Amino acid sequence: MNTLFKLRLRIALTVCAALVLLLPAPPAAHEVPANVTVLAFVRPEVRTLRLLVRAPLESMRDIEWPLRGPGYLVVDQAEPKLSAAAKTWIADYIEFYENGRRLPDGVVTAVRASLPSDRSFATYNEALASIRGAPLATDVEIPWQQAMIDVLIEYPITSDQSKFSLKPGLDHLGVRTITVLRFLPPGTGERAFQYVGNPGIVRLDPRWHQAAFQFVKLGFFHILDGIDHLLFVLCLVIPFRRFRPLVAIVTSFTVAHSITLIASATGLAPSALWFPPLIEMLIALSILFMALENIVGARLQRRWLIAFAFGLVHGFGFSFVLRDSMQFAGAHVATSLVSFNIGVELGQLLVVAIAIPVLALLYRHVMAERVGTIILSALIAHMAWHWLTERWGQLREYDFAWPVLDAAFLAGVMRGLMLLLLLAGTVWLLYSVFGRMLAGGTAGKTEPRATE
């Protein structure tokens, strides 16, 4: 009986396998492209806001394009589906605002398939003329995955002098979508934006308070998201939790990174490819050094000076984030710089405000202060050592070349000397202030909790 059962089971499995193999396979759905680049122009003209968009046709999914041969797009038969795809995949995902008021949904007024070699999106006028021009010839042989879709979308506005913003939701076009958007306000030059994914609301011409709020938020969350900066601030707090030492140390760190942050944003930092990985490696080194000093015994009289030196390095690290975001500052560059710095300081104050009572409870109820300082610093040093070795390996992959001794190099040297002079004056000023503040302090001593 057992043998008969096994025989029947084998027959049944064989029949099922044969049916699976013989059944026709369902048509495969279009996959989401891995990397997509979207080009766009925005231009207000009297009573109409025009948006020009170019995107890969393969991002328009769930559409059966008319094809011939090995997969060539039949251009003349594809025009109705191009309009439907432009509305479904592009226009319906974009929201425009005029002076804070959302505009009605855009209307697709022109659409065109184009070759990937087409260069009409180099300027607004060329792109507009191309979209409104004649379609591709019917005998063009282009694989549909390589074709581009060019779209003209129009929105009614009350004035071309209004303040415009948009919420672009085109991140669904690819796994990683990069959008290059150029805004052409009347009477002024072109303003370029580049972002990855969905950046939320993009204010094309922000007011000063909008730019300030956006950059305060950017600086605040950058501190909370950056584990290396958080660990450095924690290393500052672990051995010195009283008010007076913390004022000297945190102020020194703040002043230092503010100087290099502003210097980098104004073009005083090196532009070589090896500079960002060098700074990242030095940030890891700063954390390792501070953690090891906590273990052997930190001295208050020099801690503020060390915090100042490493603050210069961290300021360059902050500037890498700020550099990519300055495009959203509009005409308020100085306001955005100050606001970003304020956001960074607010994030640091939040970390310090949380760390001090947590450390006080830890040292009071769990372990002795000296033991806790050594254990926490050792854990941080272990992480920093791994970061240091990894980033050193990345830095070694870059080629270092001696600069060319020309007028540009000499101008850079002069700017560097001016920065050094500013740093020297700042150190002298801080030394005169903190020398009196900490004159009565005892080096290396800490209280179980903040008492001042």
Summary of the structure (lengths in Angstrom):
residues: 452
radius of gyration: 30.0
end to end distance: 88.6
largest distance: 99.3
contacts: 1370
relative contact order: 0.10
helix: 57%
strand: 15%
